[in-house]
Amino acid sequence: MNQEPLDLALRASHVLTMNASGRCLTPGFVGIRDGRIVSVEPYKQGMEAAWNPKRFLALDRHIVFPGLINAHTHLGMGFFRGIEDDLPLETWLKERVFPLEAALVTEELVYSASLLGMVQMLLSGTTTFVDMYYFEEAAARAAERLGVRAFLGPGVLDMPTPGVPDAETGLRRLEAFIESYSGHPRITPILAPHAPYTCSDRTLKALRALKERFGLRATIHVQETSGELQESLRRFGKTPLERLESLGFLDSNVLCAHMVWLGAGDREVLERARPGVAHCPNSNLKLGSGVCNVAELRDMGLLVGIGTDSVASNDSLDMVREMKTAALLQKALHADPSRMGAKETLGLATSEAAKALGMGDQLGSIEAFKRADLVAAEINTVRDFPCHDPYAHLVYTLTGSHVSTVILAGEVAVFDGRLVNDPTEEALDTWQETASRVGRELERLKKG
C-alpha cells in the first residue's frame, strides 16, 4: 500500500461504527487525516505500517464508538449540583433555582461552570452538546478553550433574568450572539426560548422570525410536567405543543426537551410538525416528572436524542449512565424487554441525535469523510469482565468512568483518562470559591 500518511490511526478490540448498516468491527481500524475519518475497516496485521500514521493508538481491550451527543443541558448551572433535592419541579425551580440565579449568576460564574461541565463531559465521552442558559458568550469561550462542539442558545424568557431585564433586551443580545458565532467551526448558535409557560406569544413570534431569518435550529422545554400541560389548557385552551404550532414556531428544526406528557391532540401535531426530542430520563425521574414514551415517539418517526439536563436536576453529565436509564425505562414502561435495545439506545446518543441537530452527514457515526470525534472505553478489567456483546456492555455495564481516550476533530483530547489540555489546576481555586458562595446563598434562602 502507498496511501498518503495518516495524522492518527487506532486499533481497537471493537469499533461500533453506528453507520446505516450498524457494522461492528472486531477488531477494527480507524484512520484519520485533517480532522476527518478516511478509513474504517477490519484490522489486519501490519495495517499501521502500511498507513504510516504520525501517531498510532493500540486500544486493545477497548470499545471505540462515535463521540456522544448530549442533546440537552444547562452547563452554567454547574455549581448548583445537589441543591435542595427531592422537590417537585415547580417548587424547586421557582423557590430555589430562580432565586439562586438572580443572586449569583454572572458571566464569570457561567464561564467557570461551563468549563467545569465540559471537563466532566469530555472525561465521560461527550464531544458535542446542546446548551441553553444565560451569558452563553462565556460558555462559547469555555468551548473554544477545550475544543468541544457546542450548540449554544442564550435563554429567552418574559421575565428578568441574569444580565437581561426583559425579553426585548434578550432578543437583541441573542441576535448579537448569532452574528458573532455564525460560521464558527465548532460553535453553532441556536434559539432557546425557555418554555411556552415563560414566553409570551409575542416573544415566540419574534423568535420564529429570527429562526427563519438566520435559518437556525431551536430548543425549548416542552410538556415536562402534567401541571404545565393543564395550566396551558386553562390559559390558552391549547396544549403547549398546539400553541407552538399555532404560532408557526414548531417544525423539524426544533428540539423539544422532555416531552413527558402529551395531550389528546398532540400526536397529530407531532406528525405534522415532526420536531426532534431531547429525552432526559434521569432528570425526569429525579424531579418526579414522569417518563417520556420514547418508543412511541420513535414509532411515529420522530428523531430522539438523549440529554442529561443540568447537574442541578440530574447530578451527573455522564451520558453513558444516561443511556442505561433510557433503555431500562422503555422496557419497564412497555413491559417489553425488546424495547430500546442496546444498539438502538447508543444510536439515540450518537447517529440519531446528530440527525436531529441537522448534522447527520458530519457526526454521529464512524464513517469515511465524517468528522473524527471518537471515544474509547476500556473493557475486560476486573470490575467489568467479561464482555460478550460490545453494545450491551457499553450501555448496560460501563459508565463514563471507563472512558480512557477521546478524539476531537482528529486530535487526542483525553488520553489514559486525563485531559490533554487540562484547565483543572488553573481553575480549581475559582471553582472552590464559587461553590462556597452558592452554598452560603442557599442557606440564606432557606432561612428566608
C-alpha positions in Angstrom: 0.0 0.0 0.0 1.2 3.5 -0.8 -1.5 5.6 0.9 -0.9 9.1 2.0 0.3 9.0 5.6 -2.4 9.5 8.3 -2.3 12.0 11.1 -3.7 9.5 13.6 -4.8 5.8 13.5 -6.1 3.4 16.0 -6.8 -0.3 16.5 -9.4 -1.4 18.9 -11.0 -4.7 20.1 -14.4 -3.4 18.9 -15.3 -0.5 16.7 -19.0 0.3 16.8 -19.4 2.3 13.6 -23.2 3.2 14.1 -23.4 3.6 10.3 -26.5 2.7 8.4 -25.6 -1.0 8.4 -24.7 -0.9 12.1 -21.5 -2.7 11.5 -19.2 -3.7 14.4 -15.6 -4.3 13.5 -13.9 -6.9 15.8 -11.1 -5.9 15.8 -11.3 -2.6 14.0 -9.0 0.0 12.4 -9.8 3.7 12.0 -7.6 6.2 10.1 -7.8 9.9 10.5 -6.4 12.8 8.4 -7.1 16.6 8.6 -9.7 16.0 11.3 -11.7 13.6 9.2 -12.1 9.9 9.1 -10.5 8.4 6.0 -10.5 4.7 6.7 -12.7 2.4 8.8 -12.1 -1.3 8.2 -11.4 -4.6 10.0 -7.9 -4.6 11.4 -5.3 -6.8 9.8 -1.8 -7.3 11.0 0.6 -4.6 9.7 -2.1 -2.0 8.7 -0.4 0.6 10.9 2.8 0.2 9.0 1.1 0.4 5.6 -0.8 3.6 6.5 2.3 5.1 8.2 0.4 7.3 10.7 2.1 10.1 12.6 0.6 8.6 15.8 -0.9 5.2 16.4 -3.1 4.2 19.3 -3.2 0.5 20.2 -6.5 0.4 22.0 -6.7 -3.3 22.8 -9.3 -4.2 25.4 -11.3 -1.2 24.3 -14.6 -0.4 22.6 -14.4 2.6 20.2 -17.7 4.4 19.4 -18.7 7.8 18.0 -18.4 10.8 20.3 -21.6 11.0 22.4 -24.0 13.9 21.9 -25.7 15.4 25.0 -28.9 16.8 23.5 -30.0 18.9 26.4 -28.1 20.6 29.3 -27.5 23.8 31.2 -23.8 23.9 31.9 -24.0 27.3 33.6 -25.8 25.6 36.5 -22.7 23.5 37.2 -22.3 24.8 40.8 -25.9 24.0 41.6 -25.3 20.3 41.9 -27.3 18.8 44.7 -29.2 22.0 45.7 -32.4 21.2 47.6 -33.1 17.7 46.3 -36.4 15.8 46.3 -38.7 18.7 45.5 -41.3 19.0 42.7 -40.1 20.8 39.6 -42.3 23.9 40.1 -41.2 24.3 43.7 -37.6 23.6 43.0 -37.5 25.9 40.0 -39.4 28.9 41.5 -38.2 28.8 45.1 -34.6 27.6 44.7 -33.2 27.8 41.1 -34.6 31.2 40.0 -33.7 33.0 43.3 -30.2 31.5 43.2 -29.7 32.5 39.6 -30.9 36.1 40.3 -28.4 36.4 43.2 -25.4 34.7 41.8 -25.2 34.2 38.0 -22.7 36.3 36.3 -20.7 35.9 33.1 -17.7 34.8 35.2 -19.8 32.2 37.0 -21.1 30.8 33.7 -17.6 30.6 32.3 -16.4 28.6 35.3 -19.4 26.4 35.5 -19.4 25.7 31.7 -15.7 24.9 31.8 -16.2 22.5 34.7 -19.1 20.9 32.9 -17.2 20.4 29.6 -14.3 18.8 31.5 -16.8 16.4 33.1 -18.4 15.6 29.7 -15.2 15.1 27.9 -13.9 12.7 30.5 -17.0 10.7 30.2 -17.1 10.6 26.4 -19.3 13.5 25.3 -17.9 15.5 22.4 -21.0 17.5 21.3 -23.7 19.1 23.4 -26.8 21.4 23.2 -26.9 24.1 25.9 -29.5 26.6 27.0 -28.5 29.2 29.6 -27.6 32.8 30.3 -24.3 34.5 29.3 -23.7 32.0 26.5 -20.8 34.1 25.3 -19.0 32.7 28.4 -20.0 29.2 27.5 -18.6 29.8 24.0 -15.3 30.9 25.4 -15.1 27.7 27.5 -16.0 25.6 24.5 -13.2 27.3 22.5 -10.8 26.6 25.4 -11.5 22.9 25.2 -12.3 22.4 21.5 -15.7 20.7 22.0 -18.6 21.0 19.6 -21.4 23.2 21.1 -24.9 24.2 20.1 -25.4 27.2 22.3 -28.7 29.0 22.9 -29.0 32.1 25.1 -32.2 31.6 27.1 -35.0 33.9 26.4 -37.9 34.5 29.0 -40.6 37.0 29.6 -39.2 37.9 33.0 -35.9 39.4 34.2 -33.0 37.0 34.1 -29.3 37.4 35.0 -28.0 40.3 32.9 -31.2 40.7 30.9 -34.0 42.9 32.3 -36.7 41.9 29.7 -37.4 39.8 26.6 -36.7 42.6 24.2 -33.2 43.0 25.6 -32.8 39.2 25.5 -33.8 39.2 21.8 -31.3 41.9 20.9 -28.5 40.1 22.8 -29.5 36.9 21.1 -29.2 38.5 17.6 -25.7 39.8 18.5 -24.7 36.3 19.7 -25.9 34.8 16.5 -24.0 37.2 14.4 -20.8 36.7 16.5 -20.7 33.0 16.1 -22.2 32.5 12.6 -19.9 30.2 10.6 -17.8 29.2 13.6 -16.2 25.8 13.0 -17.4 24.2 16.3 -19.9 26.6 17.9 -23.4 26.7 16.4 -25.9 29.4 17.7 -29.4 28.2 18.3 -32.6 29.8 19.6 -33.6 28.8 23.1 -36.9 30.1 24.4 -37.0 28.7 27.9 -40.6 27.2 27.7 -44.1 28.1 26.5 -45.1 28.9 30.0 -42.3 31.5 30.4 -42.6 33.0 26.9 -45.4 35.2 25.5 -46.9 34.8 22.1 -45.1 38.0 21.1 -41.7 36.6 22.2 -42.3 33.3 20.4 -43.3 35.1 17.2 -40.2 37.2 17.4 -38.0 34.1 17.9 -39.8 32.5 14.9 -38.8 35.4 12.8 -35.2 35.1 13.9 -35.3 31.4 13.2 -36.5 32.0 9.7 -34.2 34.9 9.0 -31.0 33.1 10.1 -32.0 29.6 9.2 -31.4 28.4 12.8 -32.5 25.4 14.9 -34.1 25.9 18.2 -34.5 24.1 21.5 -37.3 24.6 24.1 -38.6 22.8 27.2 -42.0 21.3 26.4 -44.6 19.4 28.5 -42.2 18.3 31.2 -44.9 18.0 33.8 -48.6 17.3 33.9 -49.1 20.7 35.7 -47.5 22.5 32.7 -49.9 20.8 30.4 -53.0 21.6 32.4 -52.0 25.2 33.0 -51.6 25.7 29.3 -55.0 24.2 28.6 -56.5 26.5 31.2 -54.8 29.7 30.0 -54.8 29.2 26.2 -57.2 26.4 25.5 -54.3 24.6 23.8 -51.5 22.3 24.9 -48.0 23.8 24.7 -47.4 21.9 21.5 -50.6 23.0 20.0 -49.8 26.6 20.9 -46.3 26.4 19.5 -47.7 25.1 16.2 -50.4 27.8 16.1 -47.7 30.4 16.4 -45.7 28.9 13.5 -42.8 28.0 15.8 -42.9 24.2 15.8 -41.2 22.3 13.0 -38.5 19.8 12.3 -35.8 22.3 13.2 -37.0 22.5 16.8 -35.6 20.1 19.5 -38.3 19.7 22.2 -36.8 18.8 25.6 -38.6 16.4 27.9 -41.9 15.7 26.2 -43.1 13.6 29.1 -46.8 14.4 28.9 -48.9 14.5 25.7 -52.4 15.9 25.3 -55.3 14.4 23.3 -54.4 16.2 20.0 -50.6 16.3 20.4 -49.9 13.2 18.3 -51.4 14.8 15.3 -49.4 18.0 16.0 -46.2 15.9 16.2 -47.0 14.0 13.0 -47.4 17.4 11.1 -44.5 19.3 12.6 -42.1 16.4 13.3 -39.8 18.2 15.8 -36.9 16.4 17.4 -37.0 15.3 21.0 -34.3 15.5 23.7 -35.1 12.8 26.3 -33.7 13.5 29.8 -34.5 10.3 31.7 -32.6 10.8 35.0 -33.7 14.4 35.4 -37.4 13.4 34.8 -37.1 10.6 37.3 -35.4 12.7 40.0 -37.9 15.5 39.7 -40.8 13.1 39.6 -42.0 14.5 36.3 -42.8 11.2 34.7 -41.4 9.1 31.9 -41.2 10.1 28.2 -42.7 7.5 25.9 -39.6 7.5 23.7 -40.6 4.2 21.9 -44.0 5.7 20.9 -42.4 8.9 19.6 -39.9 7.0 17.6 -42.7 4.7 16.2 -44.2 8.0 14.9 -40.9 8.6 13.1 -39.6 11.4 15.3 -35.9 11.7 15.9 -34.9 11.4 19.6 -31.6 12.3 21.3 -30.7 11.8 24.9 -29.7 14.6 27.3 -28.6 14.8 30.9 -30.3 18.2 31.7 -28.3 20.2 34.3 -26.4 18.8 37.2 -28.9 20.6 39.4 -31.6 18.2 38.4 -29.6 15.1 37.5 -26.3 15.4 39.5 -24.4 14.0 36.5 -23.3 14.8 33.0 -22.4 11.1 32.3 -24.1 10.2 29.0 -23.0 6.5 29.3 -25.0 6.3 32.5 -27.9 8.2 30.9 -28.1 5.6 28.1 -28.7 2.7 30.5 -31.6 4.6 32.3 -33.1 5.5 28.9 -33.1 1.9 27.8 -34.4 0.4 31.0 -37.3 3.0 31.3 -38.8 2.0 27.9 -38.6 -1.7 28.8 -40.4 -1.1 32.0 -42.9 1.4 30.5 -43.9 -1.1 27.8 -43.4 -4.3 29.9 -41.3 -5.5 26.9 -37.6 -6.2 27.3 -37.1 -6.0 23.5 -37.9 -2.2 23.6 -34.9 0.1 23.3 -32.1 -2.5 22.8 -28.5 -1.5 23.5 -27.6 -0.7 19.9 -30.8 1.3 19.4 -30.0 3.2 22.6 -26.5 4.0 21.5 -28.0 5.4 18.3 -30.0 7.9 20.3 -26.8 9.2 21.8 -24.9 9.3 18.5 -26.3 9.0 15.0 -30.0 9.8 15.7 -29.1 12.8 17.8 -26.8 14.0 15.1 -29.7 13.8 12.6 -32.0 15.7 15.0 -29.4 18.5 15.0 -29.1 18.6 11.2 -25.5 17.1 11.5 -26.2 13.6 10.4 -23.8 14.0 7.4 -21.0 15.2 9.7 -21.3 13.5 13.1 -22.8 10.5 14.9 -21.1 7.6 13.2 -17.6 6.4 12.3 -17.6 6.6 8.5 -15.2 7.9 5.9 -15.3 11.7 5.4 -17.1 12.4 8.7 -15.6 14.5 11.5 -13.2 12.4 13.6 -14.9 12.6 17.0 -14.4 9.2 18.7 -14.4 7.7 22.1 -12.7 4.6 23.5 -13.9 2.9 26.7 -11.8 0.3 28.4 -13.3 -3.2 28.8 -12.3 -6.6 30.4 -10.9 -5.1 33.5 -11.7 -7.0 36.7 -14.6 -4.7 37.5 -16.5 -5.4 34.3 -15.2 -8.8 32.9 -16.3 -10.4 30.6 -17.6 -8.6 27.5 -19.6 -10.8 25.2 -21.6 -8.2 23.4 -19.9 -4.8 23.0 -23.2 -2.8 22.5 -24.8 -4.3 25.6 -21.5 -4.0 27.5 -21.3 -0.3 26.8 -24.9 0.6 27.5 -25.7 -1.8 30.5 -22.3 -2.4 32.1 -20.0 0.6 31.7 -20.1 4.2 32.9 -18.3 7.3 31.8 -15.5 6.5 34.2 -14.5 3.7 31.8 -13.6 6.2 29.1 -9.9 6.3 28.5 -9.5 8.2 25.2 -11.4 10.9 23.4 -10.6 12.2 20.0 -12.0 15.6 18.9 -11.7 16.6 15.2 -8.8 14.2 14.9 -6.9 15.5 17.9 -6.5 13.4 21.1 -8.3 15.4 23.8 -8.3 12.7 26.5 -5.6 10.1 26.9 -5.3 7.5 29.6 -8.3 9.0 31.4 -6.8 12.5 31.6 -7.4 15.7 29.6 -4.5 16.6 27.4 -5.4 20.3 27.5 -6.4 20.3 31.2 -7.6 23.6 32.8 -8.3 22.0 36.2 -5.3 23.2 38.1 -5.7 26.8 36.9 -9.5 26.8 37.6 -9.7 24.8 40.8 -9.4 27.7 43.3 -12.2 29.6 41.4 -14.4 26.5 41.3 -14.0 26.0 45.1 -14.7 29.7 45.9 -17.8 29.8 43.7 -19.2 26.6 45.2 -18.8 28.0 48.6 -20.7 31.2 47.6 -23.5 29.1 46.2 -23.7 27.2 49.5 -23.9 30.4 51.5 -26.6 31.8 49.3 -28.6 28.6 49.5 -28.5 28.7 53.3 -29.7 32.3 53.3 -32.6 31.4 51.0 -33.6 28.6 53.3 -33.7 30.9 56.3 -36.0 33.3 54.4 
